[in-house]
Structure formats: C-alpha cells, structure tokens
Amino acid sequence: MCGLSSKRPVRRGGQRGFVQMFGALMLVFILVPAAGLAVDVGMMYLVQSLLSAASDGAALAGARALSRGSDDAAERANAEATANAYLRANFPSGYMWSTNFNPQSQAATDSDHVRSLTTTASVDLPLLFLRIFRTESTTISATSKATRRDANVMFVMDRSTSLQQSGSCTPLKNAAKNFIDRFAEGRDNVGLLTFGTSSLIDNALSTTFKTATTTTLNNVSCNGSTNTAQGLWQAYTALVNLNQAGALNAIVLFTDGLPTALTQTFSIKATSNCTDKTAKQGAAYAVSNGSNPSGLYPWVGTTQPMSSDLSVLTTATTNNCSFRSTQSNLYKDVVNAPVTDSSGNSLDATGYMSVGHTAGLINLTDFNHGATNAADHAALRIRRGDALTGGQSLANVVIYTIGYMDVDETLLKRMANDASLSPNPVAAGAHGKYRYAGDASQLNDAFLSIASEVLRLAQ
C-alpha cells in the first residue's frame, strides 16, 4: 500500500521582509510624493487661475481708465492706480496661504493713437508635501495687456422743434454733456454738430473739448426740422479731414424723429414769378408725407443759440418768388427735387422708402421719403468709406445711433449696421449699435450705453 504525502510551500521570512520594505519604499518615494504633487499642483492651478483672471480684468479696467485725467500723465497715473486696485480687490489676501502679493501696472504709448496698460502680478505659494524634496514654496505670476486706441467722435445731435415741444431739450443737453465727459481730453478728439432744418458744426474736433461743448450745449435752442443727411455727411467730412486712421473714428447720431429736410440746389420753374430764374440752394423741409416741402432756408447762424432755424431767403435774387411771402408756396417756384442732395446723398439709391419720379427728379410730394433715403444713403456711404469731392476718404468709421420717442428703429439700425438687424439690406463696414430711449428718464442711460460701446471698441 502506497502512502500519500503532500508538501506545502515554504514561506521564507526574507521574502516577507522584502515585500514590506518594497511597500514602504513605494509609499515613501512614489505614493506620498504623487499625492503631495497632486495636492500642490492643484493649489498652484487654483492660484494661477485666479491670478490670471484678476490680471486680465485689471488690464481692461486700467485701459478704460486711460480716458480719465486732465492730461496724459494724469491719465496714465489713473490707469495704473485703477489696475492695481482691481488686482488687490480680485485676488484675496492670503489666498491658499500665498504671501508677498506684488501687483504692478505700467501704462505706455505703443504707437500713434494707441496706448496700452500692462499688469504683472505675482505671489509666493507655500508647498505642503513637496517640502520633502526641499522645495518650500514657488512663485506664481501672471501678465496681461490691454490696449486703448484714441477715439475721434463726432456727436451729431438733433435739435428740432419737437424736442422743445416735448420738454426734452434740457434733458437731452444734460445727457449729451454726460456722454462727452466720458472721453479723455488730451488724447481723444470730440466734436459737436447740431442739426435742425440745416446743420452746423458748433465745435470742431478737438482734444480740448469739454468746456467748449458744455458751453455750446447750454446755449442750444431746439427748433427747426430734421436734416439728418446733411448732419451725417458734415460729420464724416470732419473725421476725414482730421485724417487719423489709426484711431477709432466714430459718429454718434441722436434723433427724435424721421428725417424731414434736405439741403439741395433747386431749379426754378420757367413759369415761376421769380425775377431771377437761376437755381437756388437752400434747405427745404416737409412737415408730413404727401405734402410739398416748405421754404428755402439759408444757413444764417454761425454760433448757438440761433434765433431761428427757419429764416426765409430774403435776398434780391428771391424777388417776386411765391415762397418769399408764404413758405408753403415753394412748389410754385421750384421744379421737383434733384435725386441727390448737395452732399451727394441719394434720395432713391437705397430704396428704403418709395419715391415717385418725374423727368428724372423726385416728386415734391415724396420729399419726406427722399429725405429718409438720403439719410440712409449717407450712413451707407460713410460706412463704406466713400471719397469726398476732393478724393479724400476714411475707412472703418463706426456709426452709433440713439433713437428717442417717435423714431423709425429699423432705419436707425440700418444706419448703424446694428447686428440685431439681420439681414441688413445696406450692410457695409463696421458694426455699430442702436439704442432707444422711450422717455426723458432713459436718455442718460442710452447715452452712457453708447459711450461704453465706443470705449469698449477702443480697447
């Protein structure tokens, strides 16, 4: 009989010791450092993220502050102080046990009409687990840069009679002063143009504009009709002549109604009672659709306030003209309206509103529609950078529009090339913005919103 036997594996004490030692070594040199690295790297990531966000925001805030100050040195100082304050406010002291927080900001001129604000912030972050490798702490830093272009802004302000009638003339002037105050003297150029039946550049583009425009606005009289096309083209001409392509060039248009007036050269009818049959230039307006335009009004004012925006021509060349005694009799003296105004803006090119033609001219009964089309076309030509008569032009002009009370919002969105109007049949050039104010209490907010848009685009 054979016996059965079994053998069990022999466990040696040396093997058990080796496994324990190996495990201990892995724990000390691999697992603990790995866990420590994960914790420390996570802390570094959190600190870096918050520091970068604070730095980015500080650079933008500082660049915006480049518009505050009486001169370039004051503006730079304000920008640097604003950026440093923003950094301190948005990176909590001692975050993740960090120490030695060091915010620094530097304003500089990068090129013609372009300034920048650079922020650099650093902190020392203590390490928790990696100290076993004699690394007590690490320095984390973030750098951000924001630029600001100088802004050239022509403010084109409707001052028609309807503003006086609605009691909005004074609130409008106050909102306009707040708007202009947002820009930086010594760097930005701001000009003021007001328009009624005709338009006037009250204050030319200048880097010392605040006192002058405030004085003018205080004296503005709200009267007359709404010659939007002439005002826009005169504003564009001023920007072209300034000739600063490297800056942000913008037109800000405020209006409370539809365009109703145009400046044109009218031919005199052969059957007219006018003694002098030579063509006559002036501003005409129609009070409603379907009515003939009234009067020919020369520009008799050169400064605000103007006693009247509706001074009928009384020179010898108008002797015996019917419109000399009665404004509404203009149709008895002049042929239908030319297809373009005196600035070259077309009364029918965009086709926004329908107009009738007779012998290649616009029927006087469609004069209001023609005035609306002329304003629409003026804005299109500006955004395209069309040339002036002398050949000069300026690309990338941005148009912003502010509508008040009874306006055609679609027209103002077309003129600004506002992205919310899609598709825009006359889209061209840069996108601007349209804002609406329903009553006097909303005027200031609308103006400040557009000011923020202009300054944001300047970043």
Rosetta blueprint (number, residue, H / E / L):
1 M L
2 C L
3 G L
4 L L
5 S L
6 S L
7 K L
8 R L
9 P L
10 V L
11 R L
12 R L
13 G H
14 G H
15 Q H
16 R H
17 G H
18 F H
19 V H
20 Q H
21 M H
22 F H
23 G H
24 A H
25 L H
26 M H
27 L H
28 V H
29 F H
30 I H
31 L H
32 V H
33 P H
34 A H
35 A H
36 G H
37 L H
38 A H
39 V H
40 D H
41 V H
42 G H
43 M H
44 M H
45 Y H
46 L H
47 V H
48 Q H
49 S H
50 L H
51 L H
52 S H
53 A H
54 A H
55 S H
56 D H
57 G H
58 A H
59 A H
60 L H
61 A H
62 G H
63 A H
64 R H
65 A H
66 L H
67 S H
68 R L
69 G L
70 S L
71 D L
72 D H
73 A H
74 A H
75 E H
76 R H
77 A H
78 N H
79 A H
80 E H
81 A H
82 T H
83 A H
84 N H
85 A H
86 Y H
87 L H
88 R H
89 A H
90 N H
91 F L
92 P L
93 S L
94 G L
95 Y H
96 M H
97 W H
98 S L
99 T E
100 N E
101 F E
102 N E
103 P E
104 Q E
105 S E
106 Q E
107 A E
108 A E
109 T E
110 D E
111 S E
112 D L
113 H L
114 V E
115 R E
116 S E
117 L E
118 T E
119 T E
120 T E
121 A E
122 S E
123 V E
124 D E
125 L E
126 P E
127 L L
128 L L
129 F L
130 L H
131 R H
132 I H
133 F H
134 R L
135 T L
136 E L
137 S E
138 T E
139 T E
140 I E
141 S E
142 A E
143 T E
144 S E
145 K E
146 A E
147 T E
148 R E
149 R E
150 D L
151 A E
152 N E
153 V E
154 M E
155 F E
156 V E
157 M E
158 D E
159 R L
160 S L
161 T H
162 S H
163 L H
164 Q H
165 Q H
166 S L
167 G L
168 S L
169 C H
170 T H
171 P H
172 L H
173 K H
174 N H
175 A H
176 A H
177 K H
178 N H
179 F H
180 I H
181 D L
182 R L
183 F L
184 A L
185 E L
186 G L
187 R L
188 D L
189 N E
190 V E
191 G E
192 L E
193 L E
194 T E
195 F E
196 G L
197 T L
198 S L
199 S E
200 L E
201 I E
202 D E
203 N E
204 A E
205 L E
206 S E
207 T L
208 T L
209 F L
210 K H
211 T H
212 A H
213 T H
214 T H
215 T H
216 T H
217 L H
218 N H
219 N H
220 V L
221 S L
222 C L
223 N L
224 G L
225 S L
226 T L
227 N L
228 T H
229 A H
230 Q H
231 G H
232 L H
233 W H
234 Q H
235 A H
236 Y H
237 T H
238 A H
239 L H
240 V H
241 N H
242 L H
243 N L
244 Q L
245 A L
246 G L
247 A L
248 L E
249 N E
250 A E
251 I E
252 V E
253 L E
254 F E
255 T E
256 D L
257 G L
258 L L
259 P L
260 T L
261 A E
262 L E
263 T E
264 Q E
265 T E
266 F E
267 S L
268 I E
269 K L
270 A L
271 T L
272 S L
273 N L
274 C L
275 T L
276 D L
277 K L
278 T L
279 A L
280 K E
281 Q E
282 G E
283 A E
284 A E
285 Y E
286 A L
287 V L
288 S L
289 N L
290 G L
291 S L
292 N L
293 P L
294 S E
295 G E
296 L E
297 Y E
298 P L
299 W L
300 V L
301 G L
302 T L
303 T L
304 Q L
305 P L
306 M L
307 S L
308 S L
309 D L
310 L L
311 S L
312 V L
313 L L
314 T L
315 T L
316 A H
317 T H
318 T H
319 N L
320 N L
321 C L
322 S H
323 F H
324 R H
325 S H
326 T L
327 Q H
328 S H
329 N H
330 L H
331 Y H
332 K H
333 D H
334 V E
335 V L
336 N L
337 A E
338 P L
339 V L
340 T E
341 D L
342 S L
343 S L
344 G L
345 N L
346 S E
347 L L
348 D L
349 A L
350 T L
351 G L
352 Y L
353 M L
354 S L
355 V L
356 G L
357 H E
358 T E
359 A L
360 G L
361 L E
362 I E
363 N L
364 L H
365 T H
366 D H
367 F H
368 N H
369 H H
370 G H
371 A H
372 T H
373 N H
374 A H
375 A H
376 D H
377 H H
378 A H
379 A H
380 L H
381 R H
382 I H
383 R H
384 R H
385 G L
386 D L
387 A L
388 L L
389 T L
390 G L
391 G L
392 Q L
393 S L
394 L L
395 A L
396 N L
397 V L
398 V E
399 I E
400 Y E
401 T E
402 I E
403 G E
404 Y E
405 M L
406 D L
407 V L
408 D L
409 E H
410 T H
411 L H
412 L H
413 K H
414 R H
415 M H
416 A H
417 N L
418 D L
419 A L
420 S L
421 L L
422 S L
423 P L
424 N L
425 P L
426 V L
427 A L
428 A L
429 G L
430 A L
431 H L
432 G L
433 K L
434 Y E
435 R E
436 Y E
437 A E
438 G L
439 D L
440 A H
441 S H
442 Q H
443 L H
444 N H
445 D H
446 A H
447 F H
448 L H
449 S H
450 I H
451 A H
452 S H
453 E H
454 V H
455 L H
456 R H
457 L H
458 A L
459 Q L
